[in-house]
């Protein structure tokens, strides 16, 4: 490229100052002379500048001083092409571009070219030293401050040492070792972005630059990564895959061993999507399975954990279940088991789920299915026998009619026997009456801690909770107990009277007088607090009645009623709550849930649902969203009323079951004393 400047020397002879590449030529008097830079001196004048060539002075035409200085500077760099901007954060002048072409080594790539407000003194043979604002140059190999003098002189100060960045309101200040670098006022973003690249290993710098450009200028990012890949950077090839070029399964087998440790942080810096990280994990798992690569195993687990951090909260539970096989394949079953247990702890406890009306399989709360899926997964990951029993017991509690749940092996002989007993009842003919006589179990007074821990429902062990639950339940008109005692027939059925005595002893309550309820109230049992308290026993349940109870069934029914008295339950009667509300099958489910032991690890939910309003919120939170008051469905308020009653009834039913000492009798009694609409 040729550029020229025309002027007149001191003798009024015309001259032409021409640049051809790096050659600076002077044409004068028909002759052409190549000028050596060392023989030149540039003088600044008030009216015009001048170029001294040896002893000859060439005046520069007025207004052409800048053009002359630029022409001389370009000759120093052999400027041949316009400036470029690709990936360098700032444009380069033609002179800067030309100088870089000679400064950069083979396979060395410019990554950042950032203006600064830091001034450097640039010495020159053509004029006195100039103070010039430097540029920050960062390449794949080095970093430096570069200052260009006005006549093509260049000062380069290498940068080494620890890097720190301080982003102030007006400007950014960077320190590299003992060197302080400041940004121009209001233009600190580029400096703050690029400075940390100085501290990176050379091979990582191009990846960092590509990471910056990946969203807004993916083509620029891809260009940097392709050049890095040609230099042998396999991790750059992985980033190209995430830009849409290539396949991850082709890259992972070629990763050098030392690069596996960088994969998780690389995915974080790139902000790789869960899908991108998942594909990487699959490729790493294949590498582990094919070559038993320990580095790939560690990397896969780290990427999996990183993937868990970037997914949406709503997808977390299903996502962990879906990716569980990868953890297992990588030998990390304990880790994924802890993840699943953490999800389990966040779901409503089974004590809450059992209170939700099951209005149909399509309307089962999603938390129920999630809890089942988690427990099934945890069971497959567990090696301790006791943990197996805990998971399988709760699965059976959640699906008591599922015969396949009862068929699984339980380690505890006691639990195995109880499960077999319960499911024998659920089989066809399982609730047939007892054959032969009934032997009542011996009874002793239970200590208060035993009652609170084993009979009371976990959500009602707090006295304040019981008080608030009772506020949810409608008051029932109490009959004239004095009139009952004066005119009603006293209960004289010996097994029933024995049951009343044993229940009072077991639960530590004062004496209860029992009477027979006839007419419109001949079905069911009801206890009323007083001095003394009164138990009404429906005539239909006496021998010969339509719903007669045998001796064991009597003990369950009376034990449950007196438990309400012992637990200070104020409630609507069983028949009033259940009539027309739930199907009879729900009653069977309630008893199965009552009699199967609860896993102790869920006891902490009693503290998490500490008020009746909290219980209402918990129940409302797991009910189907469409649960409104309609002709076919219970409304949310009615469901919460039923849940509150169910909390109290579950505690009472446990006491009745203990007093009866017979599972079949307890279940049959629940059917016989419960009206179904």
Secondary structure, DSSP 8 states (H G I E B T S, - for coil): -EEEEEEE-TTS-EEEEEEETTEEEEEETTEEEEE-GGGEEEE--SS--EEEETTEEEE--TT-HHHHHHHHHHHHHT--S----TTSSS---HHHHHHHHHHS-TT--EEEEEEEEEEEEE--SSSS-EEEEEEEEEESS-EEEEEE-TTS-EEEEE--S-EEEEE-SS-EEEEETTEEEE--TT--HHHHHHHHHHTS-HHHHHHHHHHHHTTT-HHHHHHHHHHHHHTT-HHHHHHHHHTTSS-HHHHHTT--GGGGGGHHHHHHHHT--HHHHHHHHHHHHHHHHHH--HHHHHHHHHHHHHHHHHS-GGGHHHHHHHHHHHHHHTT-HHHHHHHHHHHHHHS--HHHHTTS----GGGS-HHHHHHHHHHHHHHHH--SHHHHHHHHHHHHHHTTT-HHHHHS--S-HHHHHHHHHHHHHHSTTTT----S-----------HHHIIIIIS-GGG-SHHHHHHHHHHS-------HHHHHHHS-B---HHHHHHHHHHHHHHT---EEEEEE-GGG-SSEEEE-SSSEEEEEEGGGSTTSTT---HHHHHHHHHHHHHHHHTT-----HHHHHTTTS-HHHHHHHHHHHHS---GGGTTHHHHS-SHHHHHHHHHHHS-TT----SSS--HHHHHHHHHHHHHHHHHHHHHHHHH--HHHHHHHHHHH----
